[in-house]
């Protein structure tokens, strides 16, 4: 049996950005992801801002759930802005 790592504790996390002002979202991935779907597994492939490609494995149910969540998020954004979201 392998040794288990201690659980992640947010209070012990280190702030890598330092002091910042205002609201922002740190862009970790570039727009234009790819979705590869197989019989038992799907892979969401993202390109990072550092030029690396990262694959996130998802089950078929995970892809369906992600589609539902993103669709609902876009719907809420459209309702708030009263217009289309691009």
Buried (B, 14 or more C-beta within 10 A) or exposed (E): EEEEEEEEEEEEEEEEEEEEEEEEEEEEEEEEEEEEEEEEEBBBEBBEEEEEEEEEEBEEEBBEEBEEEEEEEEEEEEEEEEEEEE
